[in-house]
Amino acid sequence: MAKPIKKAKTIKSVKKALLPKRLLKLPPAPAQPTSALVLDRLWKVVQSRRNADPSVSHSARLLGRGIGKVAQKFGEEAVECLIEAVAGRREALIGESADVLYHLLVLWVASDVQPVDVWHELERREGVSGIAEKAARAPLAFGVKTSKIP
């Protein structure tokens, strides 16, 4: 049988009585809503660090090591993100997701991809079934699009 909840005198005491302890430790929500525009700002920072001193800029250090190393680092971060998701560790997943997004932006900078190009592609796909969109793509063979085999 569940323990009876004492009569709450404040909102804080209600939260404490009803919420799991892990949720009580979360920081308060920001005053202003956060938006995906943070990705555009971060891309600009990474872009500005392209020619910075690698001894003072992690982005410059990554970019200086070449596209292969940047891609490898992105892959490592993606795997870490997946591990946290499968393990059900929400807070670690949030942190790893931020790492994935940062390293994706570094990969875009290294590849001369602008965020707006990706946003346009997402808009183009908006409202289209994922199944239909994937079926419309030609299969890839060694990174080159080929015609579909009947």
C-alpha positions as CSV (number, residue, x, y, z in Angstrom):
1,M,0.0,0.0,0.0
2,A,1.3,3.5,-0.9
3,K,2.3,5.9,1.8
4,P,-0.2,8.7,2.3
5,I,1.1,12.1,1.1
6,K,1.2,14.7,3.8
7,K,-0.9,17.8,3.3
8,A,1.2,20.1,1.1
9,K,1.6,23.7,2.2
10,T,3.6,25.0,-0.9
11,I,4.1,24.2,-4.5
12,K,7.7,23.2,-3.7
13,S,6.5,20.6,-1.1
14,V,4.0,19.2,-3.7
15,K,6.8,18.8,-6.2
16,K,9.0,17.2,-3.7
17,A,6.3,14.8,-2.7
18,L,5.3,13.8,-6.2
19,L,8.4,14.1,-8.4
20,P,11.2,11.5,-8.5
21,K,14.4,12.7,-6.9
22,R,16.3,12.8,-10.2
23,L,13.8,15.4,-11.6
24,L,14.2,17.6,-8.6
25,K,17.9,18.0,-9.4
26,L,17.3,19.4,-12.9
27,P,18.1,23.1,-13.4
28,P,15.1,25.4,-13.8
29,A,13.8,26.1,-17.3
30,P,15.4,29.1,-19.0
31,A,13.4,32.3,-18.8
32,Q,13.5,32.6,-22.6
33,P,12.6,29.6,-24.7
34,T,15.6,27.9,-26.3
35,S,15.4,27.4,-30.1
36,A,17.3,25.6,-32.8
37,L,18.9,29.0,-33.7
38,V,21.6,28.0,-31.3
39,L,22.8,25.6,-34.0
40,D,23.2,28.5,-36.5
41,R,25.2,30.5,-33.9
42,L,27.4,27.5,-33.0
43,W,28.1,26.9,-36.7
44,K,29.2,30.5,-37.1
45,V,31.6,30.1,-34.1
46,V,33.0,26.9,-35.6
47,Q,33.4,28.6,-39.0
48,S,35.2,31.5,-37.4
49,R,37.6,29.1,-35.7
50,R,38.6,27.5,-39.0
51,N,41.9,29.4,-39.1
52,A,42.3,30.0,-35.4
53,D,45.3,28.8,-33.3
54,P,44.8,25.0,-32.7
55,S,46.4,25.4,-29.3
56,V,43.5,27.6,-28.1
57,S,40.6,26.3,-30.2
58,H,39.3,22.7,-30.1
59,S,37.4,23.4,-33.4
60,A,40.6,24.6,-35.1
61,R,42.4,21.5,-33.8
62,L,39.7,19.2,-35.2
63,L,39.5,21.0,-38.5
64,G,43.3,21.1,-38.9
65,R,43.4,17.3,-38.7
66,G,41.4,16.9,-41.9
67,I,38.0,15.6,-42.9
68,G,38.8,12.0,-42.1
69,K,39.5,12.8,-38.4
70,V,36.5,15.1,-38.2
71,A,34.2,12.3,-39.6
72,Q,35.7,9.8,-37.3
73,K,35.1,12.0,-34.3
74,F,31.5,12.6,-35.4
75,G,31.0,8.8,-35.7
76,E,32.5,8.2,-32.2
77,E,30.2,10.8,-30.7
78,A,27.2,9.3,-32.5
79,V,28.0,5.8,-31.1
80,E,28.3,7.3,-27.6
81,C,24.9,8.9,-28.0
82,L,23.3,5.6,-29.1
83,I,24.8,3.8,-26.1
84,E,23.3,6.3,-23.7
85,A,19.9,6.1,-25.4
86,V,19.8,2.3,-25.3
87,A,20.9,2.4,-21.6
88,G,18.1,4.8,-20.8
89,R,20.4,7.4,-19.3
90,R,18.4,10.6,-20.2
91,E,20.9,13.2,-18.9
92,A,23.9,11.5,-20.5
93,L,21.9,11.2,-23.7
94,I,21.3,15.0,-23.6
95,G,25.0,15.6,-23.2
96,E,26.0,13.2,-25.9
97,S,23.4,14.7,-28.2
98,A,25.0,18.1,-27.8
99,D,28.3,16.5,-28.6
100,V,26.9,14.9,-31.8
101,L,25.4,18.2,-32.9
102,Y,28.6,20.1,-32.3
103,H,30.7,17.5,-34.2
104,L,28.1,17.5,-37.0
105,L,28.6,21.2,-37.3
106,V,32.4,20.8,-37.4
107,L,31.9,18.2,-40.2
108,W,29.7,20.7,-42.1
109,V,32.4,23.4,-41.8
110,A,35.1,21.0,-42.9
111,S,32.8,20.0,-45.9
112,D,31.7,23.6,-46.8
113,V,28.1,22.9,-45.9
114,Q,26.0,25.8,-44.6
115,P,23.2,25.0,-42.1
116,V,20.7,26.8,-44.3
117,D,21.4,24.2,-47.0
118,V,20.3,21.5,-44.6
119,W,17.4,23.5,-43.4
120,H,16.2,23.9,-47.0
121,E,16.5,20.2,-47.5
122,L,14.4,19.5,-44.4
123,E,11.8,22.0,-45.6
124,R,11.7,20.3,-49.0
125,R,11.0,17.0,-47.2
126,E,8.4,18.5,-44.8
127,G,5.0,16.9,-45.2
128,V,6.4,14.0,-47.3
129,S,6.1,10.5,-46.0
130,G,9.5,9.2,-44.9
131,I,8.7,6.0,-46.7
132,A,7.8,7.8,-49.9
133,E,10.8,10.1,-49.7
134,K,13.2,7.2,-49.2
135,A,11.7,5.2,-52.1
136,A,12.1,8.1,-54.4
137,R,15.9,8.2,-53.8
138,A,18.1,6.2,-56.1
139,P,20.2,3.6,-54.3
140,L,23.8,4.6,-53.6
141,A,26.7,2.5,-54.9
142,F,30.1,3.6,-53.5
143,G,28.7,7.1,-52.8
144,V,27.4,7.6,-56.4
145,K,23.7,7.6,-57.2
146,T,22.7,4.9,-59.6
147,S,19.5,4.2,-61.4
148,K,17.1,1.8,-59.9
149,I,17.2,-1.8,-61.1
150,P,13.8,-2.9,-62.4
